[in-house]
């Protein structure tokens, strides 16, 4: 399932970008509120992209299960590791965004 790997990589990219924007929002909060608000908005948009990509990963897994039964153990293990990492990183970004409060 190369597409699941590809989408997982994109999810990671979206989370990294969201973190970058969230950090910038916090950095510019007192210096330039318009710029900070823009970064805050961009961070939330990236998190939205992450959610869209995740929806398609789960859809592909469900479709695979319907056609072929349970995926191979190695594939599930890899997905579980990546998914846990994504959840932890996304939670961190959400915490940063929570500090912003525009």
C-alpha positions in Angstrom: 0.0 0.0 0.0 2.3 2.7 -1.3 -0.5 5.2 -1.3 -0.9 4.9 2.5 2.8 5.5 2.9 2.6 8.5 0.6 -0.4 10.0 2.4 1.3 9.4 5.8 4.4 11.3 4.5 2.1 14.2 3.5 0.4 14.1 6.9 3.8 14.5 8.5 4.6 17.4 6.2 1.3 19.1 7.1 1.9 18.8 10.8 5.5 20.2 10.5 4.2 23.1 8.5 1.4 23.7 11.1 4.0 23.7 13.9 6.1 26.2 12.0 3.2 28.5 11.5 2.0 28.1 15.1 5.4 29.0 16.4 5.5 32.1 14.2 2.0 33.1 15.4 3.3 33.0 18.9 6.5 34.8 18.0 4.7 37.7 16.3 1.7 37.9 18.7 3.0 41.0 20.5 5.0 42.4 17.6 2.6 42.3 14.7 -0.9 41.1 15.4 -2.0 41.0 11.7 1.0 38.8 10.8 0.5 36.6 13.9 -3.2 36.1 13.0 -2.1 35.1 9.4 0.3 32.5 10.8 -2.4 31.2 13.2 -4.8 30.9 10.3 -2.2 29.1 8.2 -1.5 26.7 11.0 -5.1 25.8 11.3 -5.4 25.3 7.6 -2.5 22.9 7.7 -4.2 20.9 10.5 -7.3 20.8 8.3 -5.2 19.4 5.4 -3.8 16.8 7.9 -7.4 15.7 8.8 -8.4 15.4 5.1 -5.3 13.2 4.4 -6.0 11.1 7.5 -9.6 10.5 6.4 -8.3 9.1 3.1 -5.7 6.8 4.8 -8.4 5.3 6.9 -10.7 5.0 3.8 -7.9 3.1 1.9 -7.3 0.8 4.8 -11.1 0.0 5.1 -11.3 -0.6 1.4 -8.3 -2.9 1.6 -9.9 -4.9 4.4 -13.2 -5.3 2.5 -11.4 -6.7 -0.5 -8.6 -8.6 1.0 -9.3 -9.1 4.7 -6.9 -7.9 7.4 -3.8 -6.2 6.1 -0.4 -7.9 6.6 0.9 -7.6 10.2 3.9 -5.6 9.1 1.7 -3.0 7.3 -0.5 -2.6 10.4 2.5 -2.2 12.6 4.0 0.5 10.4 0.7 2.3 10.3 0.3 2.1 14.0 3.7 3.5 14.6 3.2 6.4 12.1 -0.3 7.1 13.4 0.8 7.3 17.0 3.6 9.7 16.0 1.1 11.8 14.0 -1.3 12.0 16.9 1.5 13.1 19.3 2.8 15.7 17.0 -0.6 17.0 16.2 -1.5 17.3 19.9 1.7 19.3 20.4 0.7 21.7 17.5 -2.8 22.0 19.0 -1.3 22.9 22.3 0.8 25.6 20.7 -2.3 27.0 18.9 -4.1 26.9 22.3 -1.5 29.3 23.6 -2.1 31.8 20.9 -5.8 32.6 21.5 -6.2 35.4 18.9 
